[in-house]
Amino acid sequence: MRLNPYAPKPARIIRVKDETPDTRTVTVSPNHFEGFTPGQFAMLTVYGVGEAPFSICSSPFDKDFLQFSIRKMGSVTSMIHEASVEDEVGVRGPYGRGWPVDRMWGKSILIVGGGIGLAPLRSLVLHLLENRSRYGEIAVCHGARSPSLLMYRSEFDDWANHGLKLYLTVDVGEEDWKGNVGVVTTILGKPELDKAGTIVCTCGPPVMIRFVLRKLVELGYSKENIYASLESRMRCGVGKCGHCHFGGRHVCLDGPVFQYDEMISFPKGVSPF
């Protein structure tokens, strides 16, 4: 019997953690996936309301649960924010093309996240730290509008203890903020990495991605090693609804992670350039 690709599998919320005033990380169990690549996404269903795509932000090595960091924006996300532990949701996936983890062994990695764009990158960070000795330098540049909107602040010390170098910036500082003030491109030059051989992965608002890609090339990073996750426009997750179709491609099937040279050829309105 052929399985229905649209049919969600039931899971229960087992933990909820507030990351920022408008974003929380929801942990659901069981994990029905046999495995996933960091950067892939899943569809979450709120029964009677609808479904929406969300990046999987947990480690692929965690087999008992899945995590999603969800910003309150619409009807589905609002209902998830109102949900409690033991409430049931539907999950289907994983979908899409994730980060090029097979290319990363022995390489240095630069991760650039803007706001909630760090969510699909957190899964990659956890993947790298699980096998830390297999990689070179790992640096994360993370920016947000204000200090309170920085994602995963409670995890920063643990990341640093595993040899990850973290660079933070905010658009608007506060009285107790001692770090950099400015957009994320202002800190891209701080990591001391072998730019020709470093693999870069970035995600964030489209305007941020546009200027990050330009700045990376200006700094000397190789275009063939630059990847970005373009997570907008998706709806069904399996390439059937056509909502994310453009130029013969589907974001949900051919992405959401794309290489620099692929993005240059995208039609206007989809390309970050």
N, C-alpha and C positions, 0 to 999 in steps of 0.2 A: 504494500500500500504506500502510495507516494505521500510524503509529509507535506502539510500545508506550510509554506514558508512564512505566511503571515501570522501563524498561530503562536501566541506567546505562551511561555511556560511559567507556572506560578512560583513565586518566591516571596519570602517574608522579610520585612525590614527588621534587622536585628540590632542596628546601632545607628544613631544620628549624631553628627558632630557639626556645630556651626564653625565655619571657616572665616567668614566675613559677615557683616550685617545683612547681606542679601544672598549669601551662598552657603550651602551646607553639604556635607558629604554623607551620603546614605549608603549603608552597608546592607546588602541583601544576601539571603541564603535560602536554598542551596545554590551552588554554582553549577548550572546545567551545561556549561561549556566544557568541551574536552580540552580546550586550550585556546589562547588568543595571542596575537602579537601586539606589543605596546603600540598605541596609536589607532587601534581599531575601535569601533563603537558598537553600541547595542541600542535596541529600541526598548524603551520602558513604557508600559501600559498602565494607566490608571483606569480601572474598570468603570465604565459609564461616563468617562470624560474624554479619553483619547490616548494617544501615544506620541512620543517624540524621541529623537535620537540624542544620545548622550555618550561622550567618550568614557571608556572604561579607564578609571584612574588607579585601580589597584594593581598589585604586582601579579604578573602571570604565574608566579610560583605559588600564589595563594589559591589552593584548589577548593576551599570550603565556602568561599564567599566572593562577591563582586562588589566594587565600590564605584560610586558615581558622584561627582561634585556638581551640584545643580544650583544654578542661579535663578532666583524667582523672577520670572518674566511674563508668563502667560498662564492659561488655565491648567495645563498639565503640571507645570513646575509649581504653581501655587498650591495645587492639591498635594503634591509631594512634600512641600514645605509644611503643610498642615497635618501630614500623616504622622503616625506614632509607631513605636516599636511594636511588632507583631502584626501590623497592617500588611495586607497582601498586595503585591503588584505583579504585573506580567513582564517577562523578559524574553526577548528573542535576539539572536545574533550568534557569534560576533560577525560583524560586517566590515567590508572595506579593506584597503591596503594600509598597513601600519608603517612604522618607522623601519628603516633598513638595518635591522639589528644584525643580520648576517654579514654586513659590510663593516661592522664596528670593531670586531676583534682586533686587538693590537693597536687601535687608533685612539687618538684623543677626541673628546666629544665636547662640543659647545651647545648648550641648550638655552634658548631664548624664549621666554614666555611673558606675555602681557596680560595682566589680570587673570580672569578665569581660563585664559589660554594656557596656563600652566597645568591644567587638569590632564589633557592627553599626554603631557610631557612627564607628569609625575609617575605614570606607569613605566615610562622609559627609565627614569631615574632609579626607581626601585629595581628594575631589571638589571641595570648596570651595577648597582651596589651589591646585588646578590652574588655577582661574580666579579668583584672589584679588581682582582689581580689580572684579569684578562684584558683590561683596557688601560690606556695611557691616562693623561690628565682629563679630568671631568670638571667642567665649569658650567655654572648656571647664572644667567643674567635674567633677573625678574623685575618687572616694573608694574606699578599700579598707580591709580590716580592719587591715593593717599595711603599712609601706613596701615590704616585699618582694613584696606582692601587687598593687602598682600596675602597670597594664598599659602597655606600649609606652614604658617610661622612656627607652630609647635614642633615641626619636624626638622627645622633647619639645623639644630645642634647635632642631631643624629646623622644628618647628611654630611656635615662637616667632620664628624668623628670617623666617617668612612672615606675621608680623603677628597670630598667634593668641595670645590671652591665656589662660594656663593657671592654674587654681586647684586645689590639691591638698589632700586631707585624709585622715587615717587614724583608725581607731577607737582604736587603741592605738599610741602612739609608741614609738620606740626611742631609745637614747642619742644617736645621731647624727642623729636627725630634728629639723629646725628648723622644720618647717611646722606647719600647723593640726592640732589633734587634736580629733576629733569626727565625727559622721556628716555626710554630704554636704549635708544641709539647712543646716548651720551656715555654709557658704560661698556659698550661693545669693545672698546679698545683696551679695557683693563685686563682681561685674561691674557696671560703670556703663553700663547699656544703656537705650535707649528701650523701656521695658517694654511699652508699648501696641503697638508695631510689631515687636518682636522675635519671631522664630519659635524655639520651644524644642523640642528633641528629646531624649528621655531613655530610658534602658534600664538595667535592673538587677534585683535581686531584687524580687518583688512588694511586699514590705513597704516597700522603699525607694521604689518608684514611688508608692505610696500617699501617703507623707509628702512626697515631692518635689512631686507635683501640688498638694497642699494648700498647701504653702509658696509655690509659684509664684503661685497665685491671690492669696494673702495679700500678696505683694510687689507685685502690680499687673500681672502678665503677663496678656494676654488669653487667655481660654479657647479661642477659635477658632484661636489660634496655637500651642497646646500639643499635642504628639504624643508617644506612648510606644510602644515595641515590646514586645509581650507574646509571648514566644517559646516558652512552654511548651505542652504538650499536643499538639504536632504529631507525626504519624507518617508518613503516606503522601506528603504534600506537594501532593496534587492533589484533595483534597476527596472522596475515595472511601471511605476507611476509617471516617469518622465519629468518629475519636478526638478531634478538636479541635472538633467541632460543638457549638454552643450557641445557643439562641434564634434559630434560622434562619440562623446565620452559621458560617463556618469560619475559624479563625485562619490556616490555611495559604492560604486564598484571599482573604478579606476583610482580613486583616492580613498579617504580624504587627504592622504599624504602624497605630495607631488614633488618631483625634483625641479630645481631651478629652470633648467632648459625646457621642461614640459610647460611650466607656467608662462614662459615667454610667448608660447604659441597659442595661449588661450584667447578666445574672442574678448572684445571689450565688454566690460561689465562682470567678467569672471576673473580675468587676469589681475593679479595684484599690482601690475605695472601701469 
